[in-house]
Amino acid sequence: MKNGFSVKRSAFLRITLLGVLGASPAGAQQTGKTYRVAILTARGDATNNVFLDAFRRALSRLGYQEGKNLEVVVHNSGGDLKQLPTLATELVRTNVDVIVASSSPAIAAAQHATRSVPIVMLQTSDPFRFVASLARPGGNITGEANMDAELEGKRLQLLKELVPRMQRVAIIRDPANLGNLASWREAQSVAHRLGLQAFAVDMRSSEQIGAAFAAIRHLRADAVVVLPDAVTNINEARIAQLMTAQRLPAIYSLGANDAAHFGELMAYGASQVAGWEQAASYVDRILKGAKPADLPVERPTTFELVVNLKTAREIGVTVPQSILLRADQVIR
């Protein structure tokens, strides 16, 4: 009996070791299968490539190689939000395994197109529009949520430190964005504590940018906070150019990684590169069998402060050393 037990146990160990040695680097990936991962975004600018490159590198570290076991299909609307529903429907028809949707309009378009294909969301400040709860999302959507309202106090404090004379601050928002409304309420509260007057400037579409800046001039705002939204995100370059032309100090949230490209004076927010890397982690878990309904929505853990001294010189603002010492990136 003793010898029989040893033989059986030895055989079991050999089988187990063979299974471990034969496992692929990506764990539960199916041998010979090529996974199709779709990207749906409204951005069509060059900085979008920076984020997608970070996403691809993260997938590569997880064992996925394009041309071997991975195909990445990118659909972007080039800044035209109205095209997103059509693009989402096209992606679903091509039988993709998972969709990564960046920004609330892209997530909404993907959700409308499918209730079965897993969707990984990122760059939304309105997660409860898409999931039942952060802990248990339910449905076919999970991912990262910015929860940006919690950062508005920090942004206003930074802006006040940059512009000590500031008394009147304009807050650019989209009133249809529930995340923006939460950020607006937080900004009002913090502005009151700082002795500032805060004014809402609504911008629902790209066509309203000119009217928004006319309103800022009419309000005689000393500085501007640009809330994160799909409209402000895809128009970052134009908005930053107008701020510089009108010599308006402004702080931005989404696009903290883009300040060097667009000339934004100061940006503080969650790292978009880190967000795309986190999206790759979600994709990996889903491809290995996890259900989006069971994967908790996570909040960003990496934040960046970017200061553009070139823009500061152009608008006549002196950035205090106290801010420069805290900056993760200083553009000269």
C-alpha positions as CSV (number, residue, x, y, z in Angstrom):
1,M,0.0,0.0,0.0
2,K,2.8,2.4,0.9
3,N,4.6,1.8,-2.4
4,G,1.4,2.1,-4.4
5,F,0.7,5.4,-2.7
6,S,4.2,6.7,-3.6
7,V,3.8,5.7,-7.3
8,K,0.4,7.4,-7.6
9,R,1.8,10.6,-5.8
10,S,4.9,10.6,-8.0
11,A,2.7,10.3,-11.2
12,F,0.5,13.1,-9.9
13,L,3.5,15.4,-9.3
14,R,4.9,14.7,-12.8
15,I,1.5,15.6,-14.4
16,T,1.3,18.7,-12.3
17,L,4.8,19.8,-13.2
18,L,4.3,19.2,-16.9
19,G,1.1,21.3,-16.7
20,V,3.1,24.2,-15.1
21,L,6.0,23.9,-17.5
22,G,3.7,23.9,-20.4
23,A,1.7,27.0,-19.3
24,S,1.9,30.1,-21.6
25,P,3.2,33.4,-20.3
26,A,-0.3,34.9,-20.6
27,G,-1.8,32.3,-18.3
28,A,-5.3,31.3,-19.4
29,Q,-4.9,32.4,-23.0
30,Q,-6.1,29.8,-25.5
31,T,-3.3,28.2,-27.6
32,G,-3.5,29.4,-31.2
33,K,-6.3,32.0,-30.6
34,T,-6.0,35.6,-31.7
35,Y,-7.9,38.0,-29.5
36,R,-9.5,41.0,-31.1
37,V,-9.4,44.1,-28.9
38,A,-11.2,47.2,-30.1
39,I,-10.5,50.8,-29.1
40,L,-13.3,53.4,-29.4
41,T,-12.3,57.0,-28.8
42,A,-13.3,60.5,-30.0
43,R,-9.7,61.6,-30.1
44,G,-7.9,61.8,-33.5
45,D,-4.8,63.9,-32.5
46,A,-1.2,62.7,-32.3
47,T,-1.3,62.5,-28.5
48,N,-3.8,59.7,-28.8
49,N,-1.0,57.6,-30.1
50,V,0.9,58.2,-26.9
51,F,-1.9,56.6,-24.9
52,L,-2.4,53.7,-27.4
53,D,1.3,53.0,-27.3
54,A,1.2,52.7,-23.5
55,F,-1.8,50.4,-23.8
56,R,0.0,48.2,-26.4
57,R,3.2,48.0,-24.3
58,A,1.2,47.0,-21.2
59,L,-0.5,44.2,-23.2
60,S,2.8,43.1,-24.4
61,R,4.1,42.8,-20.9
62,L,1.1,40.6,-20.1
63,G,2.0,38.2,-22.9
64,Y,0.0,39.5,-25.9
65,Q,1.8,40.1,-29.2
66,E,0.2,41.8,-32.2
67,G,0.4,39.6,-35.2
68,K,0.6,36.5,-33.0
69,N,-2.2,36.3,-30.5
70,L,-3.5,39.8,-30.6
71,E,-5.2,42.2,-33.0
72,V,-5.9,45.8,-31.9
73,V,-8.7,47.5,-33.9
74,V,-8.8,51.3,-33.4
75,H,-11.8,53.4,-34.3
76,N,-11.7,57.1,-33.5
77,S,-14.2,59.8,-34.6
78,G,-11.6,62.5,-35.1
79,G,-13.3,64.7,-32.6
80,D,-16.8,64.2,-34.1
81,L,-18.9,62.8,-31.2
82,K,-21.8,62.2,-33.5
83,Q,-19.9,59.5,-35.3
84,L,-19.3,57.4,-32.2
85,P,-22.6,55.3,-32.3
86,T,-21.9,54.3,-35.9
87,L,-18.3,53.3,-35.1
88,A,-19.4,51.3,-32.0
89,T,-22.0,49.4,-34.1
90,E,-19.3,48.6,-36.7
91,L,-17.0,47.3,-34.0
92,V,-19.6,45.0,-32.5
93,R,-20.4,43.5,-36.0
94,T,-16.7,42.5,-36.4
95,N,-17.0,40.1,-33.4
96,V,-14.4,41.7,-31.2
97,D,-13.6,40.1,-27.8
98,V,-13.6,43.3,-25.8
99,I,-14.1,47.0,-26.4
100,V,-12.0,49.7,-24.6
101,A,-14.1,52.9,-24.7
102,S,-12.4,56.3,-23.8
103,S,-14.7,59.2,-22.6
104,S,-18.4,59.1,-21.6
105,P,-19.8,59.5,-25.1
106,A,-17.7,56.6,-26.4
107,I,-18.7,54.4,-23.4
108,A,-22.4,55.4,-24.0
109,A,-22.1,54.5,-27.7
110,A,-20.5,51.1,-26.9
111,Q,-23.1,50.4,-24.3
112,H,-25.9,51.2,-26.7
113,A,-24.3,48.9,-29.4
114,T,-23.9,45.8,-27.2
115,R,-25.0,44.4,-23.8
116,S,-22.9,41.3,-24.3
117,V,-19.4,42.2,-25.5
118,P,-17.3,43.3,-22.5
119,I,-16.5,47.0,-22.3
120,V,-13.6,48.5,-20.4
121,M,-14.3,52.2,-19.7
122,L,-11.8,55.0,-18.9
123,Q,-11.7,58.7,-18.8
124,T,-15.2,59.2,-17.4
125,S,-16.1,61.3,-14.4
126,D,-19.7,59.9,-14.5
127,P,-19.3,56.2,-13.9
128,F,-22.7,55.6,-12.3
129,R,-24.2,56.4,-15.7
130,F,-22.8,53.0,-16.8
131,V,-22.5,50.8,-13.8
132,A,-24.7,49.8,-10.8
133,S,-21.9,50.4,-8.3
134,L,-18.2,50.7,-8.2
135,A,-17.8,47.5,-6.1
136,R,-20.1,45.4,-8.3
137,P,-20.6,47.0,-11.7
138,G,-23.1,44.5,-13.0
139,G,-23.7,44.2,-16.8
140,N,-20.9,44.2,-19.3
141,I,-19.0,47.3,-18.3
142,T,-16.1,47.9,-15.8
143,G,-12.9,49.9,-15.8
144,E,-11.6,53.1,-14.3
145,A,-13.5,56.2,-13.1
146,N,-11.9,59.6,-12.6
147,M,-14.3,60.8,-9.9
148,D,-12.8,64.2,-10.8
149,A,-14.9,66.3,-8.4
150,E,-12.7,65.3,-5.5
151,L,-9.8,67.1,-7.2
152,E,-11.4,70.4,-7.8
153,G,-10.3,71.8,-4.4
154,K,-6.7,71.0,-5.2
155,R,-7.0,72.7,-8.7
156,L,-8.5,75.9,-7.3
157,Q,-5.9,76.1,-4.6
158,L,-3.1,75.7,-7.2
159,L,-4.7,78.4,-9.4
160,K,-5.0,80.8,-6.4
161,E,-1.4,80.1,-5.6
162,L,-0.4,80.9,-9.2
163,V,-2.6,84.0,-9.4
164,P,-2.8,85.5,-5.9
165,R,-4.8,88.5,-7.1
166,M,-7.5,86.1,-8.4
167,Q,-11.0,87.0,-7.1
168,R,-13.3,85.9,-10.0
169,V,-12.9,82.4,-11.5
170,A,-14.8,81.0,-14.4
171,I,-15.6,77.2,-14.4
172,I,-16.1,75.8,-17.9
173,R,-18.5,72.9,-17.7
174,D,-21.0,70.8,-19.6
175,P,-24.3,70.9,-17.6
176,A,-25.4,67.6,-19.2
177,N,-22.4,65.9,-17.7
178,L,-23.3,64.7,-14.2
179,G,-19.6,64.5,-13.2
180,N,-19.2,68.1,-14.2
181,L,-22.2,69.1,-12.1
182,A,-20.6,67.4,-9.1
183,S,-17.3,69.1,-9.8
184,W,-19.1,72.5,-10.1
185,R,-20.7,72.0,-6.7
186,E,-17.3,71.1,-5.2
187,A,-15.7,74.1,-6.9
188,Q,-18.3,76.4,-5.6
189,S,-17.7,75.2,-2.0
190,V,-13.9,75.5,-2.2
191,A,-14.2,78.9,-3.9
192,H,-16.3,80.2,-1.0
193,R,-13.7,79.0,1.5
194,L,-11.0,80.7,-0.5
195,G,-13.0,84.0,-0.7
196,L,-13.5,83.7,-4.5
197,Q,-16.5,84.2,-6.7
198,A,-17.1,81.3,-9.0
199,F,-19.1,81.5,-12.2
200,A,-20.3,78.6,-14.4
201,V,-19.7,78.9,-18.1
202,D,-21.5,76.3,-20.1
203,M,-20.0,74.5,-23.1
204,R,-22.1,71.7,-24.5
205,S,-20.5,71.4,-27.9
206,S,-17.5,72.5,-29.9
207,E,-19.7,75.1,-31.6
208,Q,-20.1,76.8,-28.2
209,I,-16.4,77.5,-27.6
210,G,-16.6,81.0,-29.0
211,A,-19.6,81.9,-26.9
212,A,-18.0,80.4,-23.8
213,F,-15.0,82.7,-24.2
214,A,-17.2,85.7,-24.8
215,A,-19.0,84.9,-21.5
216,I,-15.6,84.7,-19.7
217,R,-14.7,88.1,-21.0
218,H,-18.1,89.5,-19.9
219,L,-17.7,88.0,-16.4
220,R,-14.2,89.7,-16.2
221,A,-12.8,86.4,-14.9
222,D,-9.3,86.6,-13.5
223,A,-8.6,82.9,-14.2
224,V,-10.4,79.7,-15.5
225,V,-10.9,76.1,-14.5
226,V,-11.6,73.7,-17.4
227,L,-13.6,70.7,-16.1
228,P,-13.0,67.3,-17.8
229,D,-15.5,66.5,-20.5
230,A,-15.5,65.0,-23.9
231,V,-16.0,68.4,-25.5
232,T,-13.1,70.1,-23.6
233,N,-10.9,67.0,-24.1
234,I,-11.2,66.9,-27.9
235,N,-10.8,70.7,-28.1
236,E,-7.8,71.0,-25.7
237,A,-5.5,72.6,-28.3
238,R,-8.1,75.2,-29.4
239,I,-9.1,76.0,-25.8
240,A,-5.5,76.4,-24.7
241,Q,-4.7,78.7,-27.7
242,L,-7.6,80.9,-26.9
243,M,-6.6,81.1,-23.2
244,T,-3.1,82.2,-24.3
245,A,-4.4,84.7,-26.8
246,Q,-6.6,86.3,-24.2
247,R,-3.8,86.0,-21.5
248,L,-6.0,84.0,-19.2
249,P,-4.4,81.8,-16.6
250,A,-6.2,78.4,-16.6
251,I,-5.8,75.0,-15.0
252,Y,-6.9,71.8,-16.7
253,S,-7.7,68.3,-15.6
254,L,-8.0,65.7,-18.3
255,G,-5.0,66.0,-20.6
256,A,-2.4,66.4,-17.8
257,N,-0.1,64.4,-20.1
258,D,-0.8,66.7,-23.0
259,A,0.3,70.1,-21.6
260,A,3.5,69.9,-23.6
261,H,1.6,69.4,-26.9
262,F,-1.3,71.9,-26.4
263,G,0.3,74.7,-24.5
264,E,-1.8,74.4,-21.4
265,L,-0.5,76.6,-18.6
266,M,-1.1,74.2,-15.7
267,A,-2.7,70.8,-15.5
268,Y,-3.4,68.5,-12.5
269,G,-5.2,65.2,-12.8
270,A,-5.0,61.5,-13.2
271,S,-2.3,60.2,-15.5
272,Q,-3.9,59.2,-18.8
273,V,-0.9,56.9,-19.6
274,A,-1.4,55.1,-16.3
275,G,-5.2,54.9,-17.1
276,W,-4.5,53.2,-20.4
277,E,-2.1,50.8,-18.7
278,Q,-4.8,49.9,-16.2
279,A,-7.2,49.3,-19.1
280,A,-4.8,46.7,-20.4
281,S,-4.9,44.9,-17.1
282,Y,-8.7,44.8,-17.3
283,V,-8.6,43.5,-20.8
284,D,-6.2,40.8,-19.7
285,R,-8.4,39.6,-16.9
286,I,-11.5,39.6,-19.1
287,L,-9.7,37.6,-21.9
288,K,-8.8,35.1,-19.2
289,G,-12.4,34.6,-18.3
290,A,-13.3,37.3,-15.7
291,K,-16.7,38.9,-16.1
292,P,-17.0,42.7,-16.1
293,A,-19.9,42.5,-13.7
294,D,-17.5,41.0,-11.1
295,L,-14.5,43.3,-11.6
296,P,-14.7,46.4,-9.4
297,V,-14.4,49.8,-11.0
298,E,-11.1,51.3,-9.8
299,R,-10.1,54.9,-9.2
300,P,-6.8,56.4,-10.5
301,T,-3.8,56.1,-8.2
302,T,-1.3,58.1,-10.2
303,F,-1.7,61.9,-10.4
304,E,0.5,64.5,-12.2
305,L,1.0,68.2,-11.9
306,V,2.4,69.7,-15.1
307,V,3.4,73.4,-15.5
308,N,4.2,75.1,-18.8
309,L,6.7,77.9,-18.3
310,K,6.6,78.8,-22.0
311,T,2.9,79.6,-21.8
312,A,3.4,81.4,-18.5
313,R,5.9,83.8,-20.1
314,E,3.5,84.3,-23.0
315,I,0.6,85.4,-20.8
316,G,2.8,87.3,-18.3
317,V,2.4,85.0,-15.3
318,T,5.3,84.2,-12.9
319,V,5.0,80.6,-11.6
320,P,6.1,80.6,-7.9
321,Q,8.8,78.2,-6.8
322,S,6.4,76.5,-4.4
323,I,4.5,75.2,-7.4
324,L,7.6,74.3,-9.5
325,L,9.0,72.2,-6.7
326,R,5.8,70.1,-6.6
327,A,5.5,69.7,-10.4
328,D,6.0,66.3,-11.9
329,Q,6.8,67.9,-15.2
330,V,8.0,71.5,-16.0
331,I,7.9,72.5,-19.7
332,R,10.4,75.2,-20.5
